[in-house]
């Protein structure tokens, strides 16, 4: 009697390949319209049954988000809602790490859109057990149109990311952007998760929690990989299209850079003062480039504000208490 069992080498290899489970985590606060679009985009994530769940962390929304999430959670399986009432993106992401029981947590911003194969592309990289973090490209769309004054030199402030078409180690020290990033859950927890002293809090535009975690994972021996197939699209919301937003973004980036710098190497007060003076000089140089016809005047101004924000934060830390060890606050 013939047998229908497949004993081919390909079948045997497939049976030995571990199934990597994932939680798609979307952290949100008062973004009901864009969150609705984001959730619609991930309805088509294709994976084996039971491999992927979607979790939304509501970070204290007061708009129509709770009602949307109640409706959404009842519309299908593998949909979870977690509440983190204390404002802060790092706190919301840590809540997702704590609530997930999957091997990998995939982070997607609530104003981003993912293609159907996005989760699969991330999870495939974790078949290599040395991988602790993965990131992919981020494209931009402009629902309200791109302002004519917004030059290519300014686009970088909207989280665009393209490291080419080759998979491999993530180029540079910054690591993946949070709008398209995944982590091996146990590795991230062991490293301390996201530092609440960094990252967005309400309308404050701080950042730095992603490169901070990247650095700690790499120091622990985990590989950080770039997956070109795991691309998403970031929507540039209308409220971010003003010059004032760019200046606020630049100041917050400078503050974040300085805070991350101090948390990383525990520089003494004298060294922090030295760095503050150096940043102030760089700010003055950037302002001087506004009259250079080869530079975009607004881009030079934003860069000057970045260095000014760093100088202010370094000076503030030099007269304050010595920074605590990196990692989440107790």
VOZA-902195 format. One record per atom (N, C-alpha, C, O, CB): y, x, z; residue in one letter. Coordinates in pm, whole numbers, plus 50000, padded with zeros to 5 digits. Glycine has a CB too. Layout:
REM VOZA-902195
YXZa
...
//
This chain:
REM VOZA-902195
498815008750000x
500005000050000x
501235008950000x
501325018450078x
500014990250125x
502175006049914x
503365014349904x
504325011550019x
504335000650076x
504075012049769x
505115021750052x
506075020350161x
507485020250105x
507785027050006x
505925031850264x
508355012450166x
509755011950122x
510645021050205x
511855021650184x
510274997650130x
510055028250300x
510845037250384x
511375048950302x
510625055050225x
510025042450503x
512655052150319x
513285063050246x
513245075650332x
513935076450433x
514755059550206x
512445085450292x
512345098050365x
513055109350291x
512735121050312x
510875101650389x
513995106050205x
514685116250128x
515535125050220x
515935120650328x
515565109750019x
515815137650178x
516675146450259x
518035140250288x
518555141450398x
516865159750188x
518605133450187x
519915127350208x
519855116850318x
520765115750401x
520435121050078x
518765108950318x
518615098650419x
518435104850557x
518975099950656x
517435089550386x
517655115850564x
517445122250693x
518755128250746x
519025127450866x
516365133250682x
519555134250658x
520835139750702x
521745128650753x
522415130250855x
521515147450588x
521755117450683x
522615106250725x
522205101050861x
523055097350942x
522545094850623x
520895100850888x
520435095651016x
520805104851131x
520885100451246x
518935093551013x
521025117651101x
521385127151205x
522895128251225x
523345134251323x
520825140751172x
523675122451133x
525125123151144x
525605113451251x
525335101451241x
525795120051008x
526325118251354x
526785109151459x
527835099551407x
528665103251323x
527335117051578x
527805087251456x
528815077451421x
529985079251517x
529835077451638x
528245062851427x
531135082851465x
532305085251547x
533065072151563x
533505066251463x
533215096251484x
533225067551685x
533935055051709x
535425057751727x
535825068551771x
533365047751832x
536235047751692x
537675049551701x
538415037351752x
538005025951728x
538215053351568x
539515039851822x
540455029451861x
541765032051789x
542385042451809x
540655029152016x
542195022651706x
543525023451645x
544515018051747x
544455006251783x
543595015351508x
545425026651793x
546365022751898x
547775021851840x
548285031351780x
546335032952015x
548395010251858x
549755007851813x
550605004651935x
550394994452001x
549834996251707x
551535013451966x
552415011352080x
553705004852031x
554285009351933x
552725024752154x
554144994352099x
555264986552047x
556164981752158x
555744979952272x
554754974651966x
557434979652122x
558414973952216x
559504966952134x
560304973452066x
559024985152310x
559514953752141x
560564945652078x
560704948351928x
561804950251877x
561894948352146x
559574948551859x
559574950551714x
558684940051647x
557884943551560x
559094964851679x
558814927651684x
557884917251637x
557784916451485x
556664915651434x
558314903951690x
558894916651408x
558754915351261x
557994927151199x
557094924951117x
560134914251196x
558344939451237x
557654950951176x
556234952351230x
555344956751157x
558444963851202x
556014948751356x
554664949051411x
553754939751334x
552594943151308x
554684945351559x
554244928151298x
553444918551220x
553004924951088x
551854923351047x
554254905451193x
553904932151021x
553564938750896x
552544949950918x
551624951650839x
554824944350830x
552724957451026x
551794968251057x
550394962951081x
549424968351028x
552274976051180x
550284952351159x
548974946651189x
548314941151063x
547094942251048x
549104935551293x
549104935350974x
548534930450848x
547984941850765x
546984940250695x
549584922650769x
548644953550771x
548204964750689x
546884970650736x
546154976450656x
549264975450688x
546564969150863x
545314975150912x
544174965050921x
543084968550967x
545534981451048x
544404952750878x
543324943050877x
542184947450785x
541034943550805x
543834929350832x
542504955550686x
541494959450590x
540834972850618x
540204978450529x
542084959850456x
540964978050740x
540304990850770x
538794989350753x
538164980850816x
540644995450915x
538224997550667x
536804996550633x
535995006750710x
536215018750696x
536604998450482x
535075002150790x
534175010850865x
532955002650903x
532954990350888x
534875016850992x
531925009250951x
530735002050993x
531074992651109x
531954995651190x
529615011851033x
530384981751115x
530624971851221x
530514978451357x
529554985651385x
529644960051210x
531504975951442x
531484981351576x
532034995351588x
532095000851698x
530114981151628x
532455001551476x
532925015351482x
534395016251520x
534805025751588x
532695022151350x
535195006551478x
536635007251499x
537134994451566x
536724983451531x
537375009351365x
538014996151664x
538734985051724x
540234987651707x
540644998951679x
538354983151875x
541034977251725x
542484978451719x
543044974251855x
542704963751908x
543084969851604x
543894982851908x
544504980152038x
546024981052024x
546544990951971x
543994990252147x
546724970852070x
548184971252073x
548624972652218x
548214964752304x
548804958352007x
549454982652244x
550004984552377x
551424979152376x
552314984752313x
549984999652420x
551634968052447x
552954961952457x
553704968952570x
553344967752687x
552864946552482x
554764976252533x
555504984452629x
556714976852684x
557844981952683x
555954997552564x
556464964752732x
557514956952797x
558394949152701x
559594948152722x
558364965952877x
557814943452595x
558604935952497x
559154923152556x
558514916452638x
557764932652374x
560374919752514x
561014907352559x
561374898252442x
562034887952461x
562284910552640x
560934901852320x
561184893352205x
559954884652179x
559314880252274x
561524901752079x
559614882152055x
558454873852025x
557144881352019x
556134875951974x
558664866951896x
557144893852062x
555914901952053x
554754896152135x
553654895352081x
556204916052100x
554944892152260x
553794886752336x
553144874752267x
551924873552267x
554244882752476x
553944865852210x
553384854252141x
552614858452016x
551544853151986x
554494844252104x
553184868051943x
552494873151825x
551154879251864x
550144876651797x
553364883651752x
551124887051969x
549884893752009x
548834883852060x
547644886052041x
550184904152117x
549274873152124x
548324862952168x
547664856552046x
546444854752043x
549024852152254x
548454853051946x
547934847251823x
547014857151751x
545924853551707x
549084842951729x
547464869751741x
546704879951669x
545364882951737x
544344884251670x
547524892851658x
545354883951870x
544134887551941x
543064876851931x
541874879851944x
544444890152086x
543474864351909x
542524853251899x
541994851351756x
541104843151733x
543174840551947x
542544859051661x
542224856751520x
541014864551471x
540604862751357x
543404860151437x
540434873151554x
539294880951508x
538724889551618x
539264890051729x
539674889551391x
537644896251587x
536984904951684x
537644918651688x
538474922051603x
535494906351651x
537264926451787x
537704940351801x
539224941451804x
539794950851747x
537144948951688x
539874931951869x
541344932151884x
541664931352033x
541234922052101x
542024920251806x
542394940952082x
542724941452224x
544214943152245x
544904949352163x
541954952852293x
544714937652354x
546114939152391x
546164945252531x
545524940252623x
546884925452386x
546924955852545x
547114962652674x
548594962352705x
549424964152615x
546564977352671x
548944960252830x
550344959852871x
550684972152954x
549994975253051x
550654946952950x
551744978952916x
552314989952994x
553784986553018x
554614989052931x
552145003952920x
554114980753134x
555474975553155x
556544986253167x
557714983553137x
555494967153277x
556184998353211x
557195008853227x
557515014953091x
556635020053022x
556715019753327x
558795014353054x
559205018652921x
558945033552902x
559135041652992x
560675015552898x
558515036952782x
558285050852747x
557105051952652x
556005047452684x
558045059252872x
557335058052534x
556265059052436x
555105067452488x
553945064152463x
556795064952307x
555405078252560x
554325086552614x
553495078652714x
552265080152718x
554905099152681x
554135070452795x
553385062252891x
552515052052818x
551375049552859x
554355055052988x
553035046252711x
552255036452634x
551055043352569x
549955037752568x
553135029652527x
551265055152514x
550145062352453x
549105066452557x
547905066052529x
550655074752379x
549555070152675x
548605073452781x
547825061052824x
546645062052858x
549325079452902x
548465049452821x
547755037052853x
546665034352750x
545585029452785x
548735025052859x
546935037552624x
545915035752519x
544745045352542x
543585041352529x
546525038152379x
545035057852576x
543965067452604x
543095062652721x
541875063852717x
544555081352636x
543745057252824x
543005052852942x
542165040452912x
541055039052965x
543965049953056x
542675031352830x
541975018552806x
540875019852700x
539935011952701x
542975007952762x
540995029552610x
539995031052504x
538685036452562x
538685043652661x
540515040452394x
537595032752497x
536275038352530x
535655044852407x
534465047852405x
535335027352586x
536465046952304x
535985052852179x
536045068052185x
536635073852275x
536815047652060x
535415074252087x
535455088852077x
536845093852040x
537305104152090x
534435093751974x
537515086351953x
538795090651897x
539805079351910x
539465067651891x
538635094951748x
541055083051943x
542145073351943x
543095077151830x
543595088351823x
542895073152082x
543325067451740x
544195069551624x
545525062551649x
545555050351670x
543515064151493x
546625070051648x
547935064451676x
548675061451547x
548755069751456x
548745073951764x
549215049251541x
549995044751427x
551245037951480x
551155029151566x
549155035051335x
552415041951430x
553655035551475x
553715021051429x
553125017351329x
554865043251424x
554455012951505x
554524998651474x
555364995651350x
555374984251304x
555074991051592x
556075005651296x
556805003451172x
556175011051055x
556825013350953x
558265007751189x
554905014851072x
554175021750966x
553155012350902x
552785002150960x
553475034251021x
552715015950782x
551725008150708x
550605017550667x
550855028550618x
552365001150582x
549345013150687x
548185021650660x
547325015550551x
547135003350549x
547355023750787x
546795023650459x
545885018650356x
544515015650415x
544245019650528x
545755028750241x
543645008650344x
542355004350400x
541445015650446x
540625013550536x
541624996250300x
541555027350387x
540635038350421x
541215048050522x
540635058650547x
540245045950296x
542355044650582x
543045054050671x
542185058250790x
542025070150816x
544335047850721x
541635048650864x
540845051850982x
539605059950944x
539245069551013x
540425038951054x
538965056150836x
537765063250793x
538085077950764x
537295086750800x
537165056550667x
539235080650701x
539605094350668x
539825102650794x
539455114350799x
540865094650581x
540425096650896x
540605103751023x
539265106651089x
538975118051126x
541495095651119x
538445096251104x
537205097551180x
536235107351117x
535465113951187x
536545084051194x
536255108450985x
535335117550918x
535545132050961x
534595139850966x
535495116350767x
536785135650993x
537075149551030x
536435153051164x
536125164751190x
538605151951037x
536235143051249x
535685145651383x
534175147551384x
533585149651490x
536045134251475x
533555146851268x
532155150651263x
531985165451296x
530915169851337x
531565147551124x
533065173151276x
533125186951325x
533495186251473x
534615182451507x
534165195751242x
532575189851560x
532775188051705x
533815197551763x
534155196351881x
531475190051777x
534325206851682x
535375215851730x
536765209851715x
537735215451766x
535315228951656x
536875198451645x
538175192451616x
538645183951732x
537905175451782x
538115184051487x
539885186251775x
540455178351884x
541615169651843x
541975160351916x
540885187351992x
542225172551727x
543395164851681x
543465165551529x
543135175651468x
544725170351745x
543895154351469x
544015153451323x
545325146451289x
545735137051358x
542795145851261x
545975151051183x
547175144351132x
547135143650982x
546435151450916x
548435151651179x
547895134150926x
547935132550782x
549355130850732x
550295130750811x
547105120750739x
549525129550601x
550855128250541x
551555115350583x
550925105450618x
550745128750389x
552885115950577x
553725104250606x
554725102850492x
555575111550472x
554445105650744x
554635091950418x
555625088850315x
556665079250369x
556505073850479x
554945082950191x
557715076950294x
558805068250337x
559025056950238x
558915058850117x
560095076250355x
559335045150292x
559845034050211x
561125029150276x
561305030250397x
558785022450198x
562005023750194x
563345019850239x
563525004850213x
564075001150109x
564445028150166x
563094996150305x
563194981650281x
564614976950252x
564804967450176x
562654974150399x
565604983250313x
566994979350291x
567684988050186x
568884986850165x
567764979950422x
566924996950121x
567495006050023x
567965018950088x
568425018950201x
568644999449951x
567835029850015x
568295042750066x
569775044450036x
570185043149920x
567475054450003x
570605047150138x
572035048650114x
572315060350019x
571645070650026x
572775050850247x
573285058849931x
573575069449834x
574045082449900x
573885093149842x
574615064849737x
574635081550019x
575125093650087x
574015101350158x
574245112450205x
576195089850186x
572805095450168x
571735101750244x
571005111650152x
570175107850069x
570735090950301x
571335124350169x
570815134850081x
569395138650119x
568885134650224x
571715147050086x
568755146250032x
567395151150060x
567355159950185x
566325160550252x
566865158949939x
568475166650216x
568515175050336x
568415166850464x
568065172150569x
569805183150338x
568725153850455x
568705145250573x
567415137450589x
567155131750695x
569865135750568x
566595137050484x
565385128950487x
564425133750595x
563655125750648x
564695129350351x
564455146650629x
563535152050729x
563645144850863x
562685144650941x
563805166850749x
564785138850891x
564985132151020x
564285118651028x
564365111951131x
566455130451047x
563615114650921x
562915101850919x
561395103550918x
560665094550876x
563345093850798x
560915115050966x
559485117550988x
558655118250861x
557465115250864x
558925106951076x
559265122250750x
558475124550630x
557645137150650x
558115146850709x
559395125750505x
556415136950600x
555525148550619x
554585149650500x
553885140150465x
554725147250751x
554585161450438x
553665164050327x
553285178750331x
554105187450300x
554305160150188x
552045181450369x
551545195150377x
550605198450261x
549795207750270x
550835197450509x
550715190950154x
549915193850036x
548625186050030x
548375177050111x
549625208450031x
547795189549933x
546565182049905x
545305188749958x
544205183649935x
546435180049758x
545445199950026x
544275207250075x
544035204250223x
544945205650305x
544465222350053x
542815200250256x
542455198350396x
542245211950462x
541865221650396x
541165189750410x
542505212650592x
542295225150664x
543055225250794x
543495214650840x
542715236950578x
543235236950855x
544025237850978x
545435232550955x
546015234550849x
544085252351029x
545975225751056x
547305219851039x
548335231151031x
548415239451120x
547645210151157x
549135231350923x
550125242150908x
551225241151014x
551655230151049x
550745241850768x
551665252551063x
552765252751158x
552335249451299x
551205245351323x
553825243051115x
553265251451392x
552955249551534x
553265235551583x
552795231651690x
553715259551617x
554065227651508x
554445214351557x
553235205251566x
553075198051664x
555505208251465x
552395205451463x
551235196651463x
551555183151403x
552635181151348x
550705194851603x
550625173751413x
550795160451351x
551985152851408x
552385155051522x
549545152251369x
552525143951326x
553555134651373x
552865122551435x
551795118351390x
554505130451256x
553495116951538x
552865106151613x
552625093551534x
551775085551572x
553685102851729x
553335091551425x
553125079651344x
551835080151264x
551415069951208x
554285077651251x
551195091951258x
549935093451186x
549145104751250x
549065115851197x
550185096151034x
548575101751364x
547935112151445x
546715106251515x
546725094651556x
548935117951549x
545675114251529x
544525110051607x
544115121451700x
544375133151671x
543345105851516x
543475118051810x
543025128051907x
541625124451954x
541255112751963x
544005128852028x
540845134751984x
539585132352052x
539915128352194x
540555135952268x
538635145052047x
539495116452233x
539985110452357x
539745119252478x
540665121752555x
539335097052378x
538525123952498x
538215131952617x
539005144852618x
539435149452724x
536725134952624x
539205150852500x
539975163252494x
541425160752535x
542005168752608x
539915169052352x
542015149752487x
543395146452521x
543545143652670x
544515147952732x
543885134552440x
542585136352727x
542645133452870x
542495146252952x
543215148253051x
541545123452909x
541575154852912x
541385167452984x
542635176252979x
542905183753072x
540185175052926x
543385175152868x
544605183152853x
545795177152926x
546855183452932x
544935184752706x
545645165152982x
546725158953058x
547445147752987x
548385142053041x
547695169053095x
547025144552864x
547665133652792x
549075137252748x
549425149052738x
547705121252877x
549885127052722x
551255128952675x
552195129952797x
552045122552894x
551685117152582x
553145139152789x
554065141652900x
555165131152901x
555925130352804x
554675155852890x
555285122953006x
556305112453011x
557735117753013x
558675110152991x
556085103853131x
557915130753039x
559255136453035x
559725138852892x
560875142652868x
559305149453113x
558835136752797x
559135138252655x
558835125052585x
558095116752638x
558305149952592x
559415123052466x
559115111052389x
560135099952410x
560925100252504x
557755106052423x
560095090152321x
561025078952323x
560925071052453x
559835068752506x
560775069752203x
562095066952503x
562165057752618x
563235047552586x
564425050652587x
562475065452753x
562815035152558x
563785024952521x
564515028952394x
563895031752292x
564785022652635x
565865029152401x
566665032952284x
566945047952279x
567595052552185x
567965025452284x
566485055452376x
566675069952374x
565725076252272x
564555072352264x
566435076052516x
566225085652196x
565485091052082x
564835104552111x
564675112752021x
566405092451964x
564455106852236x
563775119352269x
562445120252195x
561875110052157x
563555120352421x
561975132352177x
560665134652114x
560035146952180x
560415150452292x
560805136651959x
559105153452113x
558505165652165x
557165163952232x
556485173852260x
559415171752260x
556755151352259x
555475149252327x
554295152752238x
553235156552288x
555355134852374x
554475151652107x
553375154652014x
553115169652002x
551975173852019x
553685148751877x
554145178051972x
553875192451970x
553455197952106x
552725207852113x
555105199851923x
553905191552214x
553485195952347x
551985194052366x
551305203152414x
554255188252455x
551465182352328x
550035180052340x
549275188752240x
548195193852273x
549705165152318x
549815190552121x
549175199352022x
548995213352080x
547925219252069x
550005200051892x
550035218552142x
549965231952201x
548915232852310x
548165242652317x
551325235952257x
548845222652395x
547865223252504x
546435221752453x
545525228152506x
548155212252606x
546235213552351x
544885212352294x
544465225452227x
543325229852243x
544835200752192x
545375231552152x
545055244252087x
544765255052191x
543855263252172x
546205248751995x
545525255152301x
545285265052406x
543925263152471x
543335272652521x
546385264252511x
543435250752471x
542115247952528x
540985250752430x
539815248852463x
542055233352574x
541325255252309x
540315258952212x
539985248552107x
539075250652027x
539095262452282x
540705237252106x
540425226752009x
541115229551877x
542235234651874x
540855213052063x
540455226251766x
541035227751633x
541935215951602x
541625204551636x
539935229151527x
543045218751537x
543985208351491x
543955208551339x
544245218851277x
545455210851547x
543585197251278x
543315196851135x
544285187751060x
544835178151115x
541895192351111x
544475191050933x
545285183050843x
544355175950745x
543535182350679x
546335191750768x
544495162550733x
543655154450646x
544535147650542x
545125137250571x
542845143950728x
544635153250421x
545545147450320x
545175133250279x
546035125750233x
545565156050198x
543875129450294x
543475115850256x
543935105450357x
543955093550326x
541975115250242x
544315109750477x
544705100450584x
546215098450583x
546905102050678x
544235105750722x
546735092650476x
548175090950459x
548635077150505x
547885067350496x
548575093150313x
549865076450555x
550485063650589x
551885063450529x
552385073550479x
550545061550745x
552505051750535x
553875049950488x
554725045350606x
554375035750675x
553955039850369x
555835052150628x
556755048650736x
557915040450678x
558535044550580x
557285061350808x
558195029050737x
559345021150695x
560605026350764x
560625027650887x
559135006050727x
561635029150687x
562915033250745x
563715020550772x
564235014250680x
563695043150649x
563805016950898x
564415004250936x
565935004550916x
566545015250925x
564085000851081x
566544992950889x
567994992650861x
568844998650971x
569875004850941x
568424978350838x
568454997251097x
569285002551206x
569315017751209x
570085023651286x
568774997351338x
568485024251127x
568465038851124x
569235044551005x
569155056650979x
567035043851122x
569945036250933x
570565040650810x
572025044450827x
572695047550728x
570445029950708x
572535044450949x
573935048150971x
574085062851008x
573145069151058x
574535039551079x
575255068150984x
575545082051020x
575465083951172x
575035094451219x
576925086150968x
575885073851247x
575845074951392x
574405076751441x
574155084551533x
576485062451457x
573455069451380x
572055071051421x
571585085351397x
570875091051480x
571155061151347x
571965091251285x
571555104951256x
572125114751358x
571435124151397x
572005108951116x
573355112651401x
573945121451501x
573235119751636x
572985129651705x
575445118651516x
572905107451672x
572145105051795x
570755111551785x
570255117351881x
572015089851822x
570165110251668x
568845116251646x
568915131351658x
568015137451717x
568305112251507x
569965137551604x
570105151951614x
570295156551758x
569675166351801x
571275156651531x
571135149551833x
571365153251974x
570055152052053x
569715160852132x
572465144152037x
569335141152032x
568065139252103x
567045149952065x
566275154352149x
567485125252073x
567055154151937x
566115164651896x
566445177751965x
565545184852010x
566135166451744x
567725180951975x
568115193052047x
567725192552193x
567215202352248x
569605195352035x
567955181052256x
567545179252395x
566035180852410x
565565187452502x
567975165452447x
565285174852317x
563815175852321x
563345190052301x
562445194752371x
563205166852214x
563965197152205x
563575211052180x
563765219652304x
562895227652338x
564375216852064x
564905217952370x
565185225952488x
564245222352603x
563755231152673x
566635224252532x
564015209452622x
563125205252730x
561705210452707x
561045215052800x
563115189952741x
561255209652582x
559915214752548x
559865229752568x
558855235052616x
559545211152404x
560935236752533x
561015251252549x
560885255052696x
560135264252731x
562335256552490x
561615248152781x
561605251252924x
560255247952987x
559745255453070x
562715243552996x
559675236552947x
558375232853001x
557275242452956x
556265244153026x
558015218652958x
557465248752841x
556415257252784x
556315270752853x
555215275652878x
556665259352637x
557475276852885x
557395290652936x
558045292853071x
558095304153119x
558025299852838x
558565282253135x
559125283353270x
560175294353281x
560165302253376x
558005285953371x
561075294853185x
562105305053188x
562965303653313x
563235292553359x
562985304253062x
563405315053367x
564275315053485x
565675310453450x
566005308453333x
564325329053546x
566495308653553x
567845303353532x
568685312253441x
569385307353352x
568545301653665x
568615325253462x
569415334353380x
569015333253233x
569875333053144x
569265348853429x
567705332653208x
567235331553071x
567645318153010x
567975317452892x
565715333153066x
567635307553089x
568055294653037x
569535294553001x
569935288652901x
567765283653138x
570345301353084x
571765302653050x
571945310652921x
572765307052836x
572535309553166x
571165321452905x
571265329652784x
570935321252661x
571615322052559x
570325341852793x
569885313152672x
569495304652560x
570545293952532x
570775290352417x
568145298152587x
571175288752638x
572215278652619x
573385284452541x
573925277952451x
572705273252754x
573775296652574x
574875303152502x
574485305552356x
575305303452266x
575245316552569x
573245309852332x
572785312252195x
572795299352114x
573175299451997x
571365318352196x
572385288352175x
572385275552104x
573815270952074x
574075265351967x
571655264852187x
574735273452167x
576135269752143x
576705277652025x
577475272251945x
576985272152269x
576325290252014x
576795298351901x
576215293251770x
576905292751668x
576425313051922x
574925289351772x
574315283751651x
574985270751611x
575115267851492x
572815281451671x
575415262851708x
576115250451679x
577435253351608x
577785246551511x
576375242451808x
578155263451656x
579425267051593x
579205272051450x
579995268951361x
580145277751677x
578135279751429x
577845284751294x
577525273051199x
577975272851084x
576645294651298x
576755263351249x
576415251851166x
577665243851130x
577785239151016x
575405242751238x
578585242351224x
579835235251194x
580625242651087x
581275236451004x
580675233651321x
580585255951091x
581285263850991x
580745261950851x
581475263850753x
581215278151028x
579475258150840x
578865256250708x
579235242950644x
578865240350530x
577365257350720x
579955234550716x
580345221550658x
581285223250538x
581325214750449x
581015212850764x
582035234350537x
582975236650428x
582345244250312x
582985246650210x
584175244250478x
581065247950329x
580345254950225x
579875244950120x
579155235550151x
579145262850283x
580295247049997x
579945237549892x
578475236749863x
578015227149801x
580655241049769x
577705246749907x
576265246749883x
575495238949988x
574275237749978x
575755260949879x
576175233650089x
575515226350197x
576075212250207x
577265210050184x
575675233750331x
575225202850240x
575635189150267x
576385189050400x
575855193550502x
574405179350271x
577625183950399x
578465184650519x
577855176850635x
577885181450749x
579855179150489x
577285165050607x
576685157150714x
575435163950768x
575185163850888x
576355142950664x
574635169850679x
573435176950724x
573815188550814x
573145191150914x
572615181950604x
574905195750779x
575365206850863x
575855201750998x
575655208151101x
576475214650792x
576495190050997x
576985184251123x
575825180251212x
575835182851333x
577885172051095x
574805173851154x
573635170051233x
572965182251292x
572565182051409x
572625162251147x
572845193051214x
572255205351267x
573095211051380x
572555216051478x
572105215751155x
574405210251367x
575275214951474x
575055206851601x
575055212251712x
576745214151431x
574865193751585x
574625185051700x
573285188351764x
573155187851886x
574675170251658x
572265191751683x
570965195751737x
571135207551832x
570655207351945x
569975199451622x
571835217951785x
572025229851868x
572895226751990x
572665232252098x
572655241151785x
573895217951974x
574725214152088x
573925206752193x
574095208852313x
575905205552042x
573025197752147x
572175190752242x
571255200252317x
571025198552437x
571345180252170x
570725210052246x
569865220052311x
570655228152413x
570175230652523x
569235229452207x
571875232152376x
572705239852469x
572995231952596x
572915237352707x
574025243952402x
573325219152579x
573635210852695x
572425209152787x
572555209852909x
574135197152650x
571245207052728x
570045205252808x
569655218152880x
569245217752996x
568895200452720x
569785229452811x
569455242252875x
570415245252990x
570005250153095x
569485253752772x
571705242352969x
572675244453076x
572395235253193x
572475239453309x
574095242153024x
572055222753164x
571725213353272x
570525218153352x
570535217453475x
571455199453216x
569485222953281x
568295227453351x
568535240153430x
567855242853529x
567165229653253x
569525248053387x
569825260653456x
570445258253593x
570315266653683x
570755269253373x
571115246853611x
571725243953741x
570885234053821x
571215230953936x
573135238453721x
569795229053761x
568915219553830x
567715226453888x
567655238753890x
568465208553735x
566745218653937x
565515224453994x
564685231053887x
564755227553769x
564695213854065x
563885240753928x
562995247553835x
562015237353776x
561455229353851x
562245259353905x
561795237553645x
560905227553584x
559505228253636x
558985238953667x
560885229153435x
558865216553647x
557485215753694x
556545220353583x
556975222853471x
557125201353740x
555275221353617x
554285225553518x
554185215253407x
554445203453430x
552915227553583x
553805219553284x
553665210053174x
552585199753205x
551685202053286x
553335217453044x
552695188353140x
551715177753159x
552375165653221x
553515166553267x
550565182453248x
551705154453223x
552265142053275x
552655143253422x
552005150353499x
551285130653258x
553705136253458x
554085135753598x
553035128453678x
552365119553625x
555435129053614x
552875132053806x
551875124953886x
552265110453909x
551535103053974x
551665131954019x
//
